[in-house]
Amino acid sequence: MRAALEYLVTGREDPTARTIAERAEGRRTEIANGVGTIPVWSSPRPGDHSEKAAKGLRPEPGEVKDFSMAKVATLGKHRKWGVTLYLLAREFGCTFGVELGACAGISGMYVASAPTMATFITVEGSTPLSEIARQSLDPFPGASVVNSLFDDALDSLLPRLVGRVDFAFVDGHHEKLATIHYVDRLRPALKHGALVVFDDISWSFDMRQAWDLLRVGNQWSYAIDLGEFGICIYRDQSSPTAPTLHWELHTIVGRRPITGSDGPS
């Protein structure tokens, strides 16, 4: 974690991180300069599908909206947090990554750039957006894009992922019960010591509640709050049980204000 935290505090990129960021941000500029609009699954309003998900049914996606290419280019994590993803994957020596929410493939470019990342699978529900992500990730031979809703993708992927994933980025469906649902589904795929990154934990009060519930699970050895990201380190359940160690670092790296429209409950 040290390299990622030092970067968040100082803003200083090492030469390799700078090169990777320039490539990813160059691709973002290419996308932004595109013409026309494409349909994109939007995140549902917080709590829209809570009753259904609470009954154990699959979360539903939000509505489909037409986004300009300039808007599409803003969907992936921007440079600061993209570099953070790269540094996390690099410093932990991650080899097998899964991302739920490819968007335009920008975040995936940062993760797939980690030198040990041999396999990277990202899932995207929008067909046109998944094609853009494929173009973004084309330079990475170990990267692939699955065009599917998250649960449908996990149905087909999980049998070959069990115990192999050491980096998971949970993004793309910013709702409390949906976030909890997807990490529960991913759990059999996680290796002991896997890094699980939850995006936009301050996007809404609903997502902060999701983080507050997720971070206390005994499946984690560490839970780290960076404001924008929540980071957990997976502990295999066959390991001796010990309390999860919590690190509240958002005050150091700058906590993102909650921006969603839902209020606290």
N, C-alpha and C positions, 0 to 999 in steps of 0.2 A: 504493500500500500504506500510505502514511503514516497516513491517517485510521483505517484498520482497526487498525493497530498501536497508535496512540495510544489508541484506545478500549479495546483489550485490556489495555493497561498501566494506564490511569487509571480505566476504567469510566464515563467521562463520555460521555453521549449528547448529540449536538446535537439541537435541537428537532425537526427533521424525522425523525431516526432514532427519537426518543422516540415521536412520533406513530405511526410505522409499527410499532414494537414493541408499542405499546398495542393497536393494531388486531389484530395477529397473536396476541397473548397473550389478547385478548378472545375471539377465535375458538377458541383452545385451551380456554378455560374453558367455552365453549358445548359443545364436543365432550365434555369430561370430564363434563358434567352429563347426557349422554345415558344411556339405559337399554339393557340387553341386551348381547349380545356379537356380534362379527363375526369371520369367519375371516380370518386374516392369514398370509401367507408369512413364516416366520421364517428368519433367516440360518442356514445349516447350521453344524454344529460345524466349527471350523477344520480344514482338511485332509480333510474327508469325501469330497470329490469330486476331490481333487488328481490321482489317477491318471487319471481320465477326462479332465479338462481338459488334463493334460499330453500326452495323445494327440491333442490338437486338437479334441476333441469339445466340445459345448456344455456349460457348467456346469449342473448341476441345481439347482433351488431347494431350500430346506430344507422341513421339514414344515409343514403348515398347522395353526395353533393358534388357538383361540378366545380373543380378547382382549376384556376389558371396555372400555367407552367411556373410562373413566378411564385405562386402560392405553394405549389408542389415542392419547389426548391427549399422552402422554409420548414418542411415537415421533419426532416432528419435532425438529429442533434447538431447544434452549431459548434463551431471550432473548439471552444473551451471544453465542452462536455464530450465532444468527439475524441479529442486528444486524451481526455481522462479515460474513456473506454479503452483506447489503444494501450495506454500505460498500464491499466489494470490487467488486461489480457496478457500483455508482455511480461510484466513483473511476476505474475502468477504462473507463467509458463503454460498457459492454457493451450490445449490441442484440439478440442472438439467443442464448437460453439453452436448454440441455438438461439435464434432471435424470433420473438413473436411481434411482428410489426415491421416489415421491411421498409415501408414507405418508398422513397426513391433510391434506397440502397446506400445513402451517405453514411449513416451510422455503421452499416455493415462493412463499408470500406475501411473505416477506422479499426473495427474489431478484426477483420480478416487480414489486416496488415501486421498483426502480431507475428513475430518470426516463427513461433512454434504452432500457430493455428493451422493445422493440417486439414481440418474439416469444419466448414461453417455453413449451417442451414438456416435460412431465414424464410419466414412465412408472411405472405401478403394476400389479403382478400380481393383487392381490386385487380382485375386482369390487366388493364393498361398500366397501372402503377407497378405491377410485378414485372412487366416488360422493361420499364425504365430501370428498375432495380437490377434486372439481369444485365443490362448494358453497363450499369455502374460497376457490377461485380465481375464482369467478364475477364478482367486482368488477373483474377484470383482463381487458379485451377481447382482449389479445394472448396470453393464457394458455390452454393446452389440456392435457387429461389423456388419455393413451393407456392403456387397460386391456389390458395384455399382458405376458407375460414379456419380459425385456429383449432377448434375441436376436431374438425374433419381431418386436418393435417396431422394432428397428434394421434388420431386413430390409426393412420397408416404408418407414421414414423416411429411411434414408441416401441414396437417390438424389436427394432434394430438399434434403439438408443439406450436400452436398459444398462445402467451403470457406466455409461461412456462419457456423458456430458460433463465438462468441467468449467464451462462458461455459459450462463443463460442470461439473456437480456429480455425482460418481460416488459413489453411496450405495446402500444397500439389499441388498447381497450381500457380506457381510464375510468374504471368503475370498481368500487370496493369488492363486491362479491365476485365479479368477473376476474379480478386480479388474483384473489385467493383461490378461485376455481382453477385457474391455469397453473399456478405454482403447485397446487396439489396434484394436478395431472402430470406435471413435469417431474415430480419427486422421484419416481422409479428410475428415471434416466440419469439422475445426478450421481456423480462419483463422490466419495468422501473427500471433503476439502474443496468441492466445487464452489465457484463464485457465482452468486445469483444477484443480478442488478435489477432493481425495480425503478422504472423511469417515472418522472413526474409525480413524485409522492407528495408534492405541495401544489398540485394542479387544482385541487378542490379540497374542501373539508372531508368529503367522501373518501378521497384517496389518502388523506392523512389518517383517517380512521383505518383504512386498509393496512397502512404501514404499521400503525400502533398495534394492530392485531397480529400481523405477520411477524414482527420483530421479536415477540415474546415466545415464539414456538421453540420447543426444546430440540428441534431438528437443526438448529444453528449453533455453531460455536461462537460466532461473533455476529453482531448486527450493528451497522455503522450508518448513521444519518448524516448525509451530506446536503440535505435540503432539497436539491434537485433529484438526486439519486438516493435510494436506500440500498445498501449493500449487505448481503448476508453470506456467510461461509457455511456451507452445508456440512452437517455432521451425520455420518451414517448411523442409523438407529441401532446397529449392533455394537457401537462404541459405548464406553461407559458414559452414563448421563452426568452432566455437569451443568451448572447454570450458564445461560448465554451471557456473554460479556457485551455490554452495550457501550457504544461510543457516540456521543452527541457532538458531532463536529461541524454542524451547520453554522454555528456562531463564528467559527474560524474561517470557513471557506465562503460564507455569505449565504444565508438561508434565503431561498426564493420565497417571495410572499405568495400566499394562497390566492389564486386568481379565479377559481371557479365561482359560479353564482350561487351554489348551495350554501346554506348557513350551517352552523354547528347544531348537532342534535344531542 
